[in-house]
Amino acid sequence: MKYGFLGTGKMSKAIIQGMIKGGYDANNILGYNRSDDKINELSNIYKIKKCNSQKELIENSDIIILAVKPNVLEKILSDISKDIAEADKIIVSLAVGKTIEFLKAGLGNDKKIFRVMPNINSITLSSTTGYCNSPNVDANDVLEIESLFSKIGTVEYVPEKLFSIFSAIAGSSPAFSYMYINALATAAVKAGMPKDLAIKIAAGSVMGSANTILKTDDNPYALIDSVCSPGGTTIEGIASLKATSFESKVIEAIDKVLEKDELIRKGK
């Protein structure tokens, strides 16, 4: 199986890194990018094959990962369609807001298409990745894609009707989590702790809290109650966050992400 990356930016780099660490043969990984710098870097570091054109990459790949931005994908979709017209390829799109129907309209109804959304944490092989697919893929195709993206973290099938929500809470929320961790660290600095130590402690605590939810299956609010002793310190902080509408602001942020996603889907 040959894997071709059309676009070799940060996400492609993270996926390729995971593939190599996961035992994939670099000789079976191809890349093409309009600018040479990014593909040269990946070729030098991971020894993948550099293609000199989009057509060369598509002709020599069994699975084609479209790792370009949504506006770029719109511009090149007709060219991709010509290159894959008679070929039996699996097409994987990483573009935000571009649906299976949009991709089928541009590439052909007979094409095997996956829509996949990794997140930024793929750079540490800890992505939460979601995927959906066109109806004509088979079980082996699904296993191939799940195996590929499991190299950079966890993989979940998400019905496409829920994909925008997935993109919001898994794709955008890491940025919100980074903000929260930085805010915790900033508060610690204000109280007298060095920033580098504060970041390690805050990030470790957030990671541990997430693991506790995943491993205990407890409702987050049950865990909140378990930390808050009557008349204690933690409940004072909880009361302050509630007074400043902390939870409502998080929900509002996700609403804004969903609004933007809808605009992208409409081509605006």
N, C-alpha and C positions, 0 to 999 in steps of 0.2 A: 504494500500500500504506500502510495506517495502522497505527501501532504504539502500543498502549495499555499503560501501566505501572500495574498495580494494586499500590500501595505505592510510595512515592517516597523511600525512605531512601538510605543511602550507595551501595549497589550500583546502584540505579536512576540515581542522579546520575552515577556513573562511566560507566555504559553510555550514557546520554544525551549526556554530554560527548563520548564517543568517536564517537557517531553524528553529532553536529553537526560535529566536526572532520573526520569522514570524508565529509562532503558531504550528509548526510541533511537534508531540508527540515523545519525545526521545526514547520511547519504540519501535518505528517503524524505528529507525536509527541504523544500525549495522556497525561495523568496524573491519577490520583485517589488521594487519601490521606484517611484519616479525620480527621486533624488538618490544618488549613490551612497551618501554618507551612512544612512541607517542600515541598508542592506549589506554594505561593506563591513560594518561593525559586527553584525550578526554572523556573517560569513567568516570573519576572522576569529571571533570568540568561540562559536559553536560548530564551525566547519560545515554549515549548511550550504547547499548549492545556490549560487546566485544566478538568477535568470536575467536575461537582457531585455525581455519584453513581456508584456502581459500575455500575449499569445503563446510564447514559449512556456510560461509557467502553467497555463491552463492545459496545454497539450500534454504536458508531462506529469500532471497531478491527477490523482484519483479523488482526493478530497480537497476542495478549494475553499480556503477561509478568507472571506471578504472583510479585511480588517481596516476599513476606511470609514471616514466620517459620513454621516447621512447625506450631506449635501454633495460630497464627492461621489458617493454611490449612485445618486440620481444621475450624475453626469456621465458615468462610465457604464451604466447598466446595459445600454444598447450595444456597446462594443463587446462586453462580456457575453451577451446573448449570442452574438455572431460567432464568437470563438468556441462556445460550447454547444452550438446548434445541433450537431449530430453526435455528440459525445454523451456517454453515460457517466455522469459525475455526481458526486454529492457536494452540494453548495451549502456553506455555512456562513451566515451573515452575523456580524457583531454590531451592526449599525442600530443605534437607538431609534425607536419609533417607527421602524420600517417593518411592516407586517408581512406574513407569509403571502397574503394575497397580492400585496405590492410587489414582492419579489417574483411571484409566479407570473404576474402581468408583464414584468420586464424580462424574465428569463425563459418562460414557457411553462405551461401547465403540467407538462410531463416531467419536469425536473424534480429531483429529490432535494428538498430544501429544509435546512434547519435554521432556526433563529436562536442564537445563543447570546446570553448576557453574563460575562464574567464581571467581577468588580476589581477595583484597584488593589485589593489585597492579594491578587494573583502574583504580585511581585515577590511575595514571601510564601507563595504556594499555599495560601490560606483563603482563596477566593470562595465566595458563595455564588455558584454559577447556576443559572436557570436556562432551560431550553424548551422549545416546542418544535413541531415539525409538520411538514405537509403530509397528507394522508397516504401518499404512495411510497413512503419509506418502509423498509421491512425491519424485523427484529435484529438482524445482524447490523444494519445501518445504525440503529439506536445504540446497540452495544459498542460499536466503534466510536461513536461520538461521546458516549458516557465515559468510555475508557480514556479517550483523549483528554477530556476536560477534567477528569478526576486527578490528573497529574498536577493540577494547580489548586486543588482544594476539593470542596464538596460539590455535588451536582444534583439538581432537583428538576424533575419534569414539572413544568408549570403550564396549565392550559392557556392558550393564547389570550383568551378573554381576560385573564388575570396578569398578563405579562407586563403591562404598564405599571401595575401596582408592585409587581416584583422588582421592576427596574428602579422604582422609587425607593423601596425599603432596603434593597440589597445593593443597587448600583450607586445611589446618591447618598445613602445614610452613612457610609464610612466617613465622608467629609464632615457630617454632623458629629459623629463619634470623635473624630480628631479634634473638633472644636471643643467638645465637652472635656476631653482629656487635657487639652491645653488650658481650659478654664480652671480645672481642678489644680493643675500644676501652678498656674498663676496665683491662685489663692494661697497655695502652700508657700510660694515665694514671698508673698505679702506677709505671711506669718513668720518668715525667717528661714525657710528651707532652700537650699540651692536648686536651681531650675532643673539641672540634669537628673538629680536624684528624684525630684518631684515628678518629673515626666515618667520615669521608670516605675515609680510606685503607683501613679494614677493609671497608666496603661496596663500594668499588671493586675490591678484591682478590677478594671473594666473587663479584661480578658477572663479573669476568674469568675466574675459575676455572670458573664455570658455562658461559660461552661457549666456553672451551677444550674442555670435555667435549662440548658440542653440535657444535662445528665439526670436531673431530678424530675423533670417534667412538671414541676410546680408552677402554679400561676405566679407571675412576677409580684403581684400584690401580696400573696401569701408570704413570699420571701421578704418583701418590704416590712411586713408586720413582724416577722421573726427578728429583724435587726433593731426595730424600734422598741426600746424599753420604756415603760411608763415614766414620764418625767425625765427621760434621758436626753442625751445630746443629739442623737440622730433625728428624733422626732422634731426637734427645733429646726433642723435643716429642711426636713420634709415640709413642715408648715410654711417655711419661707418660700420654697419652690412652688408650692400650691398657691400662695398669695400672689406670686408673680406670674401665674398662669404658665408654668414651665411645660406641662403636658400639652396644653392647648397650642402653645407656640410650636412644639414639635409636629403636632397634627397639621397645623397651618403650613409649615414648611413642606410637608409631604404633599399637601394639596397644591401648593405652588409648583412642585416638580411635576405632578400629574397634569396640571394645566399646560405646562411647557411641552410635555410629551405629546399631548393632543395636538398642539400647534405643529409640532414636527411631523406627526402622522398626516396632517392635512397639508403639509408642504409649505407652511408659513414660517 
